[in-house]
Amino acid sequence: MKTFEHKVKASEGIHARPAGLLAKLVKEMNASVIISKGGKSADAGKLLSLMNLGVRKDDIITVTISNGEDTVYEKIKNFMDENF
């Protein structure tokens, strides 16, 4: 299991378009990725779960990867840096 924290830089926070792209990426990799914020967690492969976290700019989220850690970690980390 790999975990990292990410500070959201996007002015919109995590909104529908990038959240949908993240969910698609997670599903394509057949990975288990959980995003947590403020005691709430969401399956990153499910758009509505991500949206329900209410992540805003400057929030710090925790990303936990528990399936295919090495290759998934790099792809998810890069995606977060470019989109969130």
C-alpha positions as CSV (number, residue, x, y, z in Angstrom):
1,M,0.0,0.0,0.0
2,K,1.3,3.5,-0.9
3,T,0.0,6.7,0.4
4,F,0.8,10.3,-0.4
5,E,-0.7,13.7,0.4
6,H,-1.6,16.3,-2.3
7,K,-2.4,20.0,-1.8
8,V,-5.1,20.9,-4.3
9,K,-4.0,23.9,-6.4
10,A,-6.8,24.1,-8.9
11,S,-9.0,27.2,-8.2
12,E,-12.1,25.0,-8.7
13,G,-10.9,22.3,-6.4
14,I,-11.9,18.8,-7.5
15,H,-14.7,19.4,-9.9
16,A,-16.6,17.3,-12.4
17,R,-14.3,17.2,-15.5
18,P,-11.0,16.3,-13.8
19,A,-12.8,14.0,-11.3
20,G,-14.4,12.2,-14.2
21,L,-11.0,11.8,-15.9
22,L,-9.5,10.5,-12.7
23,A,-12.3,8.0,-12.2
24,K,-11.8,6.8,-15.8
25,L,-8.0,6.4,-15.2
26,V,-8.5,4.4,-12.0
27,K,-11.0,2.1,-13.7
28,E,-8.7,1.6,-16.7
29,M,-5.8,0.6,-14.4
30,N,-8.0,-1.7,-12.4
31,A,-6.6,-0.1,-9.3
32,S,-7.9,0.5,-5.8
33,V,-7.4,4.2,-5.1
34,I,-9.0,5.9,-2.1
35,I,-9.0,9.7,-1.6
36,S,-9.6,11.0,1.9
37,K,-10.2,14.5,3.3
38,G,-11.4,15.6,6.7
39,G,-12.4,12.1,7.9
40,K,-14.3,11.3,4.7
41,S,-13.1,8.9,2.1
42,A,-14.1,8.2,-1.5
43,D,-13.3,5.5,-4.1
44,A,-11.4,7.4,-6.8
45,G,-13.0,5.2,-9.4
46,K,-16.5,6.6,-8.7
47,L,-17.2,10.2,-9.9
48,L,-20.1,10.9,-7.5
49,S,-18.0,9.7,-4.5
50,L,-15.2,12.1,-5.4
51,M,-17.6,15.0,-5.9
52,N,-19.2,14.3,-2.5
53,L,-15.9,15.0,-0.7
54,G,-16.2,18.7,-1.5
55,V,-12.5,19.3,-2.1
56,R,-11.6,22.9,-2.6
57,K,-8.5,24.8,-3.5
58,D,-5.7,24.5,-0.9
59,D,-7.3,21.5,0.8
60,I,-4.9,18.6,1.5
61,I,-6.1,15.2,0.4
62,T,-4.6,11.8,1.2
63,V,-4.4,9.3,-1.7
64,T,-4.1,5.6,-0.8
65,I,-3.2,3.0,-3.5
66,S,-3.5,-0.6,-2.6
67,N,-3.5,-2.5,-5.9
68,G,-0.6,-2.3,-8.4
69,E,1.1,0.3,-6.2
70,D,4.2,1.1,-8.2
71,T,2.8,1.8,-11.7
72,V,-0.5,3.2,-10.4
73,Y,1.3,5.5,-8.0
74,E,3.3,7.3,-10.7
75,K,0.3,7.7,-13.0
76,I,-2.0,9.0,-10.2
77,K,0.6,11.3,-8.7
78,N,1.3,12.8,-12.2
79,F,-2.4,13.1,-12.9
80,M,-2.9,15.0,-9.5
81,D,0.0,17.3,-10.2
82,E,-1.3,18.2,-13.6
83,N,-5.1,18.4,-12.9
84,F,-5.7,19.2,-9.2
